Amino acid sequence: MSHPRRYTDDDAYLARLRRICLALPEASEKESHGHPNFYTKKVFAVFGGVVKGDHDSDRWSQSVLVLPNLLTREAALNDDRFFVPGYYGPYGWIGLDFRAAEVDWDEVADLVDESYRNTAPARLVKLLP
C-alpha cells in the first residue's frame, strides 16, 4: 500500500530542517510513508508525524521527529511543544511541533544532532565536532 504525500516541497519549515539534516556527514533524504526521512544507515529525523489513532489529521504535519537521549526525552515531554509520535514513540522518539511556538532553530539543530549521534555509525559520529 502506498502512502499519500503528507508535505509540500515549498514548506519553509521543511527547507530549514533539510539544511540542518543534510549538513551532517553522509546524511541523505528519502520519502517513506508520505514523509521526508533523513538518514545515514538508519533514520535520524522525520518531517511530520501522527499520533496513534489520529492518522487523518494534519495537526503534526509540520514537526520533526527525533530520537533523543533519555534525559532530553523526559524533559521535552514536560513541554507542550513536544508530543509522542505514533509508531516511533514506543522506541523513544519524540516530536517537536513547529507550529506550537516560534521555532528555536538552534534547539532543532541540537535535537537533530543528538538523534544523529544515537543512530549513525560510529565512524560518522567521529566526524562531528
CNS distance restraints for C-alpha pairs under 8 A (distance, minus, plus):
assign (resid   2 and name CA) (resid  33 and name CA) 7.35 0.50 0.50
assign (resid   3 and name CA) (resid  33 and name CA) 5.14 0.50 0.50
assign (resid   3 and name CA) (resid  34 and name CA) 5.31 0.50 0.50
assign (resid   4 and name CA) (resid  33 and name CA) 7.41 0.50 0.50
assign (resid   4 and name CA) (resid  34 and name CA) 5.32 0.50 0.50
assign (resid   5 and name CA) (resid  33 and name CA) 7.67 0.50 0.50
assign (resid   5 and name CA) (resid  34 and name CA) 4.11 0.50 0.50
assign (resid   5 and name CA) (resid  35 and name CA) 6.59 0.50 0.50
assign (resid   6 and name CA) (resid  34 and name CA) 5.19 0.50 0.50
assign (resid   6 and name CA) (resid  35 and name CA) 5.97 0.50 0.50
assign (resid   6 and name CA) (resid  48 and name CA) 7.59 0.50 0.50
assign (resid   6 and name CA) (resid  61 and name CA) 6.91 0.50 0.50
assign (resid   7 and name CA) (resid  11 and name CA) 7.40 0.50 0.50
assign (resid   7 and name CA) (resid  34 and name CA) 7.50 0.50 0.50
assign (resid   7 and name CA) (resid  35 and name CA) 6.72 0.50 0.50
assign (resid   7 and name CA) (resid  48 and name CA) 7.67 0.50 0.50
assign (resid   7 and name CA) (resid  61 and name CA) 7.05 0.50 0.50
assign (resid   9 and name CA) (resid  14 and name CA) 7.74 0.50 0.50
assign (resid  10 and name CA) (resid  14 and name CA) 7.83 0.50 0.50
assign (resid  10 and name CA) (resid  15 and name CA) 7.43 0.50 0.50
assign (resid  11 and name CA) (resid  15 and name CA) 6.33 0.50 0.50
assign (resid  12 and name CA) (resid  16 and name CA) 6.32 0.50 0.50
assign (resid  13 and name CA) (resid  17 and name CA) 6.15 0.50 0.50
assign (resid  13 and name CA) (resid  62 and name CA) 6.95 0.50 0.50
assign (resid  13 and name CA) (resid  98 and name CA) 7.45 0.50 0.50
assign (resid  14 and name CA) (resid  18 and name CA) 5.81 0.50 0.50
assign (resid  14 and name CA) (resid  47 and name CA) 6.81 0.50 0.50
assign (resid  14 and name CA) (resid  62 and name CA) 7.77 0.50 0.50
assign (resid  15 and name CA) (resid  19 and name CA) 6.40 0.50 0.50
assign (resid  16 and name CA) (resid  20 and name CA) 6.56 0.50 0.50
assign (resid  17 and name CA) (resid  21 and name CA) 6.15 0.50 0.50
assign (resid  17 and name CA) (resid  47 and name CA) 7.93 0.50 0.50
assign (resid  17 and name CA) (resid 108 and name CA) 7.97 0.50 0.50
assign (resid  18 and name CA) (resid  22 and name CA) 5.85 0.50 0.50
assign (resid  19 and name CA) (resid  23 and name CA) 6.13 0.50 0.50
assign (resid  20 and name CA) (resid  24 and name CA) 7.36 0.50 0.50
assign (resid  20 and name CA) (resid 109 and name CA) 6.23 0.50 0.50
assign (resid  20 and name CA) (resid 112 and name CA) 7.78 0.50 0.50
assign (resid  21 and name CA) (resid  27 and name CA) 6.78 0.50 0.50
assign (resid  21 and name CA) (resid  38 and name CA) 6.63 0.50 0.50
assign (resid  21 and name CA) (resid  45 and name CA) 7.66 0.50 0.50
assign (resid  21 and name CA) (resid 112 and name CA) 6.96 0.50 0.50
assign (resid  22 and name CA) (resid  26 and name CA) 7.81 0.50 0.50
assign (resid  22 and name CA) (resid  27 and name CA) 5.23 0.50 0.50
assign (resid  22 and name CA) (resid  28 and name CA) 6.25 0.50 0.50
assign (resid  22 and name CA) (resid  29 and name CA) 7.68 0.50 0.50
assign (resid  22 and name CA) (resid  38 and name CA) 7.64 0.50 0.50
assign (resid  23 and name CA) (resid  27 and name CA) 7.21 0.50 0.50
assign (resid  24 and name CA) (resid 128 and name CA) 7.97 0.50 0.50
assign (resid  25 and name CA) (resid 124 and name CA) 6.23 0.50 0.50
assign (resid  25 and name CA) (resid 127 and name CA) 7.12 0.50 0.50
assign (resid  25 and name CA) (resid 128 and name CA) 7.75 0.50 0.50
assign (resid  26 and name CA) (resid  40 and name CA) 6.10 0.50 0.50
assign (resid  26 and name CA) (resid 124 and name CA) 7.63 0.50 0.50
assign (resid  27 and name CA) (resid  38 and name CA) 6.61 0.50 0.50
assign (resid  27 and name CA) (resid  39 and name CA) 5.51 0.50 0.50
assign (resid  27 and name CA) (resid  40 and name CA) 5.05 0.50 0.50
assign (resid  28 and name CA) (resid  38 and name CA) 5.64 0.50 0.50
assign (resid  28 and name CA) (resid  39 and name CA) 5.50 0.50 0.50
assign (resid  28 and name CA) (resid  40 and name CA) 6.36 0.50 0.50
assign (resid  29 and name CA) (resid  36 and name CA) 6.54 0.50 0.50
assign (resid  29 and name CA) (resid  37 and name CA) 5.54 0.50 0.50
assign (resid  29 and name CA) (resid  38 and name CA) 4.55 0.50 0.50
assign (resid  29 and name CA) (resid  39 and name CA) 6.36 0.50 0.50
assign (resid  30 and name CA) (resid  36 and name CA) 5.76 0.50 0.50
assign (resid  30 and name CA) (resid  37 and name CA) 5.36 0.50 0.50
assign (resid  30 and name CA) (resid  38 and name CA) 6.66 0.50 0.50
assign (resid  31 and name CA) (resid  35 and name CA) 5.37 0.50 0.50
assign (resid  31 and name CA) (resid  36 and name CA) 4.49 0.50 0.50
assign (resid  31 and name CA) (resid  37 and name CA) 5.76 0.50 0.50
assign (resid  32 and name CA) (resid  36 and name CA) 6.44 0.50 0.50
assign (resid  32 and name CA) (resid  37 and name CA) 6.46 0.50 0.50
assign (resid  35 and name CA) (resid  46 and name CA) 6.78 0.50 0.50
assign (resid  35 and name CA) (resid  47 and name CA) 5.98 0.50 0.50
assign (resid  35 and name CA) (resid  48 and name CA) 6.24 0.50 0.50
assign (resid  35 and name CA) (resid  49 and name CA) 7.87 0.50 0.50
assign (resid  36 and name CA) (resid  46 and name CA) 5.89 0.50 0.50
assign (resid  36 and name CA) (resid  47 and name CA) 5.47 0.50 0.50
assign (resid  36 and name CA) (resid  48 and name CA) 7.82 0.50 0.50
assign (resid  37 and name CA) (resid  43 and name CA) 6.41 0.50 0.50
assign (resid  37 and name CA) (resid  44 and name CA) 7.75 0.50 0.50
assign (resid  37 and name CA) (resid  45 and name CA) 5.98 0.50 0.50
assign (resid  37 and name CA) (resid  46 and name CA) 4.50 0.50 0.50
assign (resid  37 and name CA) (resid  47 and name CA) 6.55 0.50 0.50
assign (resid  38 and name CA) (resid  43 and name CA) 5.59 0.50 0.50
assign (resid  38 and name CA) (resid  44 and name CA) 5.91 0.50 0.50
assign (resid  38 and name CA) (resid  45 and name CA) 5.15 0.50 0.50
assign (resid  38 and name CA) (resid  46 and name CA) 6.16 0.50 0.50
assign (resid  39 and name CA) (resid  43 and name CA) 4.00 0.50 0.50
assign (resid  39 and name CA) (resid  44 and name CA) 5.35 0.50 0.50
assign (resid  39 and name CA) (resid  45 and name CA) 7.00 0.50 0.50
assign (resid  39 and name CA) (resid 120 and name CA) 7.97 0.50 0.50
assign (resid  40 and name CA) (resid  44 and name CA) 7.64 0.50 0.50
assign (resid  40 and name CA) (resid 120 and name CA) 5.99 0.50 0.50
assign (resid  40 and name CA) (resid 121 and name CA) 7.86 0.50 0.50
assign (resid  41 and name CA) (resid 119 and name CA) 7.85 0.50 0.50
assign (resid  41 and name CA) (resid 120 and name CA) 6.42 0.50 0.50
assign (resid  41 and name CA) (resid 121 and name CA) 7.17 0.50 0.50
assign (resid  42 and name CA) (resid 119 and name CA) 6.02 0.50 0.50
assign (resid  42 and name CA) (resid 120 and name CA) 6.59 0.50 0.50
assign (resid  43 and name CA) (resid 119 and name CA) 7.11 0.50 0.50
assign (resid  44 and name CA) (resid  66 and name CA) 6.12 0.50 0.50
assign (resid  44 and name CA) (resid  67 and name CA) 6.73 0.50 0.50
assign (resid  44 and name CA) (resid 112 and name CA) 7.15 0.50 0.50
assign (resid  44 and name CA) (resid 115 and name CA) 5.38 0.50 0.50
assign (resid  44 and name CA) (resid 116 and name CA) 5.12 0.50 0.50
assign (resid  44 and name CA) (resid 118 and name CA) 7.85 0.50 0.50
assign (resid  44 and name CA) (resid 119 and name CA) 6.04 0.50 0.50
assign (resid  44 and name CA) (resid 120 and name CA) 7.61 0.50 0.50
assign (resid  45 and name CA) (resid  64 and name CA) 6.59 0.50 0.50
assign (resid  45 and name CA) (resid  65 and name CA) 5.46 0.50 0.50
assign (resid  45 and name CA) (resid  66 and name CA) 4.99 0.50 0.50
assign (resid  45 and name CA) (resid  67 and name CA) 7.62 0.50 0.50
assign (resid  45 and name CA) (resid 112 and name CA) 6.57 0.50 0.50
assign (resid  45 and name CA) (resid 115 and name CA) 7.13 0.50 0.50
assign (resid  45 and name CA) (resid 116 and name CA) 7.79 0.50 0.50
assign (resid  46 and name CA) (resid  64 and name CA) 5.57 0.50 0.50
assign (resid  46 and name CA) (resid  65 and name CA) 4.98 0.50 0.50
assign (resid  46 and name CA) (resid  66 and name CA) 6.93 0.50 0.50
assign (resid  47 and name CA) (resid  61 and name CA) 7.45 0.50 0.50
assign (resid  47 and name CA) (resid  62 and name CA) 6.80 0.50 0.50
assign (resid  47 and name CA) (resid  63 and name CA) 5.75 0.50 0.50
assign (resid  47 and name CA) (resid  64 and name CA) 4.71 0.50 0.50
assign (resid  47 and name CA) (resid  65 and name CA) 6.46 0.50 0.50
assign (resid  48 and name CA) (resid  60 and name CA) 5.86 0.50 0.50
assign (resid  48 and name CA) (resid  61 and name CA) 4.22 0.50 0.50
assign (resid  48 and name CA) (resid  62 and name CA) 5.20 0.50 0.50
assign (resid  48 and name CA) (resid  63 and name CA) 4.75 0.50 0.50
assign (resid  48 and name CA) (resid  64 and name CA) 5.76 0.50 0.50
assign (resid  48 and name CA) (resid  65 and name CA) 7.04 0.50 0.50
assign (resid  49 and name CA) (resid  60 and name CA) 5.32 0.50 0.50
assign (resid  49 and name CA) (resid  61 and name CA) 5.71 0.50 0.50
assign (resid  49 and name CA) (resid  62 and name CA) 7.84 0.50 0.50
assign (resid  49 and name CA) (resid  63 and name CA) 6.69 0.50 0.50
assign (resid  49 and name CA) (resid  64 and name CA) 7.44 0.50 0.50
assign (resid  49 and name CA) (resid  65 and name CA) 6.99 0.50 0.50
assign (resid  49 and name CA) (resid  85 and name CA) 6.16 0.50 0.50
assign (resid  49 and name CA) (resid  86 and name CA) 7.33 0.50 0.50
assign (resid  49 and name CA) (resid  95 and name CA) 7.34 0.50 0.50
assign (resid  50 and name CA) (resid  54 and name CA) 6.45 0.50 0.50
assign (resid  50 and name CA) (resid  55 and name CA) 5.69 0.50 0.50
assign (resid  50 and name CA) (resid  57 and name CA) 7.56 0.50 0.50
assign (resid  50 and name CA) (resid  58 and name CA) 7.83 0.50 0.50
assign (resid  50 and name CA) (resid  59 and name CA) 7.69 0.50 0.50
assign (resid  50 and name CA) (resid  60 and name CA) 5.88 0.50 0.50
assign (resid  50 and name CA) (resid  61 and name CA) 7.40 0.50 0.50
assign (resid  50 and name CA) (resid  85 and name CA) 5.71 0.50 0.50
assign (resid  50 and name CA) (resid  86 and name CA) 5.53 0.50 0.50
assign (resid  51 and name CA) (resid  55 and name CA) 6.81 0.50 0.50
assign (resid  51 and name CA) (resid  84 and name CA) 6.91 0.50 0.50
assign (resid  51 and name CA) (resid  85 and name CA) 4.87 0.50 0.50
assign (resid  51 and name CA) (resid  86 and name CA) 4.24 0.50 0.50
assign (resid  51 and name CA) (resid  87 and name CA) 7.99 0.50 0.50
assign (resid  52 and name CA) (resid  85 and name CA) 7.19 0.50 0.50
assign (resid  52 and name CA) (resid  86 and name CA) 4.52 0.50 0.50
assign (resid  52 and name CA) (resid  87 and name CA) 7.32 0.50 0.50
assign (resid  60 and name CA) (resid  97 and name CA) 6.24 0.50 0.50
assign (resid  62 and name CA) (resid  97 and name CA) 6.37 0.50 0.50
assign (resid  62 and name CA) (resid  98 and name CA) 5.74 0.50 0.50
assign (resid  62 and name CA) (resid  99 and name CA) 6.80 0.50 0.50
assign (resid  63 and name CA) (resid  95 and name CA) 6.35 0.50 0.50
assign (resid  63 and name CA) (resid  96 and name CA) 5.33 0.50 0.50
assign (resid  63 and name CA) (resid  97 and name CA) 4.35 0.50 0.50
assign (resid  63 and name CA) (resid  98 and name CA) 5.08 0.50 0.50
assign (resid  63 and name CA) (resid  99 and name CA) 7.64 0.50 0.50
assign (resid  64 and name CA) (resid  95 and name CA) 5.46 0.50 0.50
assign (resid  64 and name CA) (resid  96 and name CA) 5.38 0.50 0.50
assign (resid  64 and name CA) (resid  97 and name CA) 6.83 0.50 0.50
assign (resid  64 and name CA) (resid  98 and name CA) 7.57 0.50 0.50
assign (resid  65 and name CA) (resid  85 and name CA) 7.45 0.50 0.50
assign (resid  65 and name CA) (resid  93 and name CA) 6.57 0.50 0.50
assign (resid  65 and name CA) (resid  94 and name CA) 5.57 0.50 0.50
assign (resid  65 and name CA) (resid  95 and name CA) 4.26 0.50 0.50
assign (resid  65 and name CA) (resid  96 and name CA) 6.53 0.50 0.50
assign (resid  66 and name CA) (resid  93 and name CA) 5.45 0.50 0.50
assign (resid  66 and name CA) (resid  94 and name CA) 5.68 0.50 0.50
assign (resid  66 and name CA) (resid  95 and name CA) 6.45 0.50 0.50
assign (resid  66 and name CA) (resid 111 and name CA) 6.80 0.50 0.50
assign (resid  66 and name CA) (resid 112 and name CA) 6.38 0.50 0.50
assign (resid  66 and name CA) (resid 115 and name CA) 5.53 0.50 0.50
assign (resid  67 and name CA) (resid  92 and name CA) 6.12 0.50 0.50
assign (resid  67 and name CA) (resid  93 and name CA) 4.40 0.50 0.50
assign (resid  67 and name CA) (resid  94 and name CA) 6.48 0.50 0.50
assign (resid  67 and name CA) (resid 114 and name CA) 7.43 0.50 0.50
assign (resid  67 and name CA) (resid 115 and name CA) 4.63 0.50 0.50
assign (resid  67 and name CA) (resid 118 and name CA) 6.98 0.50 0.50
assign (resid  68 and name CA) (resid  72 and name CA) 5.96 0.50 0.50
assign (resid  68 and name CA) (resid  73 and name CA) 5.84 0.50 0.50
assign (resid  68 and name CA) (resid  92 and name CA) 7.35 0.50 0.50
assign (resid  68 and name CA) (resid  93 and name CA) 6.71 0.50 0.50
assign (resid  68 and name CA) (resid  94 and name CA) 7.51 0.50 0.50
assign (resid  68 and name CA) (resid 111 and name CA) 6.63 0.50 0.50
assign (resid  68 and name CA) (resid 114 and name CA) 5.75 0.50 0.50
assign (resid  68 and name CA) (resid 115 and name CA) 5.18 0.50 0.50
assign (resid  68 and name CA) (resid 118 and name CA) 7.24 0.50 0.50
assign (resid  69 and name CA) (resid  73 and name CA) 6.18 0.50 0.50
assign (resid  69 and name CA) (resid 114 and name CA) 7.19 0.50 0.50
assign (resid  69 and name CA) (resid 115 and name CA) 7.79 0.50 0.50
assign (resid  69 and name CA) (resid 118 and name CA) 7.64 0.50 0.50
assign (resid  70 and name CA) (resid  74 and name CA) 6.20 0.50 0.50
assign (resid  70 and name CA) (resid  92 and name CA) 7.67 0.50 0.50
assign (resid  71 and name CA) (resid  75 and name CA) 6.24 0.50 0.50
assign (resid  72 and name CA) (resid  76 and name CA) 6.00 0.50 0.50
assign (resid  73 and name CA) (resid  77 and name CA) 6.18 0.50 0.50
assign (resid  73 and name CA) (resid  92 and name CA) 7.52 0.50 0.50
assign (resid  73 and name CA) (resid  93 and name CA) 7.77 0.50 0.50
assign (resid  73 and name CA) (resid  94 and name CA) 6.84 0.50 0.50
assign (resid  74 and name CA) (resid  78 and name CA) 6.95 0.50 0.50
assign (resid  75 and name CA) (resid  79 and name CA) 7.23 0.50 0.50
assign (resid  76 and name CA) (resid  82 and name CA) 6.10 0.50 0.50
assign (resid  77 and name CA) (resid  82 and name CA) 5.77 0.50 0.50
assign (resid  77 and name CA) (resid  83 and name CA) 6.52 0.50 0.50
assign (resid  77 and name CA) (resid  84 and name CA) 7.82 0.50 0.50
assign (resid  77 and name CA) (resid  94 and name CA) 7.88 0.50 0.50
assign (resid  78 and name CA) (resid  82 and name CA) 7.86 0.50 0.50
assign (resid  80 and name CA) (resid 100 and name CA) 7.79 0.50 0.50
assign (resid  81 and name CA) (resid  96 and name CA) 5.77 0.50 0.50
assign (resid  81 and name CA) (resid  97 and name CA) 5.45 0.50 0.50
assign (resid  81 and name CA) (resid  98 and name CA) 7.73 0.50 0.50
assign (resid  81 and name CA) (resid 100 and name CA) 5.42 0.50 0.50
assign (resid  81 and name CA) (resid 101 and name CA) 7.18 0.50 0.50
assign (resid  82 and name CA) (resid  94 and name CA) 6.74 0.50 0.50
assign (resid  82 and name CA) (resid  95 and name CA) 5.39 0.50 0.50
assign (resid  82 and name CA) (resid  96 and name CA) 4.53 0.50 0.50
assign (resid  82 and name CA) (resid  97 and name CA) 6.09 0.50 0.50
assign (resid  83 and name CA) (resid  94 and name CA) 5.90 0.50 0.50
assign (resid  83 and name CA) (resid  95 and name CA) 5.11 0.50 0.50
assign (resid  83 and name CA) (resid  96 and name CA) 6.58 0.50 0.50
assign (resid  83 and name CA) (resid  97 and name CA) 7.61 0.50 0.50
assign (resid  84 and name CA) (resid  88 and name CA) 7.81 0.50 0.50
assign (resid  84 and name CA) (resid  89 and name CA) 5.05 0.50 0.50
assign (resid  84 and name CA) (resid  93 and name CA) 6.99 0.50 0.50
assign (resid  84 and name CA) (resid  94 and name CA) 5.05 0.50 0.50
assign (resid  84 and name CA) (resid  95 and name CA) 6.07 0.50 0.50
assign (resid  85 and name CA) (resid  89 and name CA) 4.95 0.50 0.50
assign (resid  85 and name CA) (resid  93 and name CA) 7.08 0.50 0.50
assign (resid  85 and name CA) (resid  94 and name CA) 6.08 0.50 0.50
assign (resid  85 and name CA) (resid  95 and name CA) 5.98 0.50 0.50
assign (resid  88 and name CA) (resid  92 and name CA) 6.93 0.50 0.50
assign (resid  88 and name CA) (resid  93 and name CA) 5.37 0.50 0.50
assign (resid  88 and name CA) (resid  94 and name CA) 7.62 0.50 0.50
assign (resid  89 and name CA) (resid  93 and name CA) 4.74 0.50 0.50
assign (resid  89 and name CA) (resid  94 and name CA) 6.14 0.50 0.50
assign (resid  98 and name CA) (resid 102 and name CA) 7.31 0.50 0.50
assign (resid  98 and name CA) (resid 103 and name CA) 5.87 0.50 0.50
assign (resid  99 and name CA) (resid 103 and name CA) 7.75 0.50 0.50
assign (resid 103 and name CA) (resid 108 and name CA) 7.90 0.50 0.50
assign (resid 104 and name CA) (resid 108 and name CA) 6.47 0.50 0.50
assign (resid 105 and name CA) (resid 109 and name CA) 6.05 0.50 0.50
assign (resid 106 and name CA) (resid 110 and name CA) 6.19 0.50 0.50
assign (resid 107 and name CA) (resid 111 and name CA) 6.20 0.50 0.50
assign (resid 108 and name CA) (resid 112 and name CA) 6.10 0.50 0.50
assign (resid 109 and name CA) (resid 113 and name CA) 5.98 0.50 0.50
assign (resid 110 and name CA) (resid 114 and name CA) 6.14 0.50 0.50
assign (resid 111 and name CA) (resid 115 and name CA) 6.16 0.50 0.50
assign (resid 112 and name CA) (resid 116 and name CA) 6.00 0.50 0.50
assign (resid 113 and name CA) (resid 117 and name CA) 6.17 0.50 0.50
assign (resid 114 and name CA) (resid 118 and name CA) 6.26 0.50 0.50
assign (resid 115 and name CA) (resid 119 and name CA) 6.33 0.50 0.50
assign (resid 116 and name CA) (resid 120 and name CA) 5.53 0.50 0.50
assign (resid 116 and name CA) (resid 125 and name CA) 7.83 0.50 0.50
assign (resid 117 and name CA) (resid 125 and name CA) 5.79 0.50 0.50
assign (resid 120 and name CA) (resid 124 and name CA) 6.37 0.50 0.50
assign (resid 120 and name CA) (resid 125 and name CA) 6.43 0.50 0.50
assign (resid 121 and name CA) (resid 125 and name CA) 6.49 0.50 0.50
assign (resid 122 and name CA) (resid 126 and name CA) 6.18 0.50 0.50
assign (resid 123 and name CA) (resid 127 and name CA) 6.97 0.50 0.50
assign (resid 124 and name CA) (resid 128 and name CA) 7.24 0.50 0.50
